Amino acid sequence: MITCYLKYVIDPYKLAEFEHYAKLWIPLVNRLGGTHHGYFLPHEGANNIALALFNFPSLAAYESYRAEMAADPECRAAFAFAEETRCILSYERSFMRPLFD
């Protein structure tokens, strides 16, 4: 299993738009084979950092998701929303291996 960790730098004046974008992606990731663990929005501290975490069974499964996502109309619409509203300034993606008890 791998966990995709996304760190977003967002426009703090467009938090409502980013929240809408985040709510679009949770069911999309789940529908396309992942398990989304939610978005984590600014509360205290930095007002321009948001995080997302989701799992896939393997890196190969994640790569399949990426291919499906690129062709999926709902995913394309979610990307277009973020681009139109410019709520995301930048992001970084990392992959981690979870450790559980």
C-alpha positions in Angstrom: 0.0 0.0 0.0 1.2 3.5 -0.7 -0.1 6.8 0.6 -0.1 9.9 -1.6 0.5 13.0 0.4 -0.4 16.3 -1.2 0.7 19.6 0.2 -1.1 22.6 -1.3 -0.2 26.3 -1.1 -3.6 27.9 -1.5 -4.9 31.4 -1.8 -6.2 32.1 1.7 -8.8 34.5 0.2 -10.2 31.6 -1.9 -10.6 29.0 0.9 -14.3 28.4 0.0 -13.3 27.7 -3.6 -10.5 25.3 -2.5 -13.0 23.6 -0.1 -15.4 23.0 -3.0 -12.5 21.6 -5.1 -11.6 19.3 -2.3 -15.1 18.0 -1.9 -15.2 17.2 -5.6 -12.1 15.0 -5.4 -12.9 12.8 -2.4 -15.5 10.7 -4.2 -13.5 10.8 -7.4 -10.5 9.2 -5.8 -12.7 6.6 -4.1 -14.5 5.8 -7.4 -11.3 5.3 -9.2 -9.8 2.8 -6.8 -8.2 4.8 -4.0 -9.2 5.4 -0.4 -9.3 9.1 0.3 -8.6 10.1 3.9 -9.8 13.7 3.5 -8.4 17.1 3.1 -7.0 19.1 6.0 -7.7 22.8 5.7 -6.0 25.7 7.6 -7.3 26.4 11.1 -4.5 27.7 13.3 -1.0 28.7 12.1 -0.4 29.1 8.4 -3.5 30.2 6.5 -2.3 29.1 3.1 -1.4 25.4 3.6 -3.8 22.5 3.0 -3.1 18.7 2.9 -4.7 15.7 1.4 -4.0 12.0 2.0 -5.2 9.0 0.0 -4.1 5.4 -0.4 -3.8 3.0 -3.3 -2.9 -0.7 -3.1 0.3 -0.1 -5.0 2.2 2.4 -7.1 1.0 0.5 -10.2 -2.6 1.0 -9.0 -1.9 4.7 -8.5 -0.5 4.9 -12.1 -3.7 3.3 -13.4 -5.7 5.9 -11.5 -3.7 8.7 -13.1 -4.4 7.3 -16.6 -8.2 6.9 -15.8 -8.3 10.4 -14.2 -6.9 12.1 -17.2 -9.8 10.8 -19.4 -12.5 11.1 -16.8 -14.9 14.1 -17.4 -15.6 14.7 -13.7 -11.9 14.8 -12.9 -11.3 17.1 -15.8 -14.1 19.4 -14.6 -12.5 19.5 -11.1 -9.1 20.5 -12.5 -10.8 23.1 -14.6 -12.6 24.5 -11.5 -9.2 24.9 -9.7 -7.7 26.5 -12.8 -10.6 29.0 -13.3 -10.7 30.0 -9.6 -6.9 30.0 -9.1 -7.5 28.8 -5.6 -4.3 26.6 -5.7 -1.0 28.5 -6.0 1.2 25.4 -6.0 1.4 21.8 -4.7 3.8 19.1 -4.0 3.2 15.3 -4.1 5.0 12.7 -2.2 4.4 9.0 -1.7 4.8 7.3 1.7 4.5 3.8 3.0 2.1 3.6 6.0 3.0 1.8 9.2 0.2 0.5 11.3 0.1 -1.5 14.5 
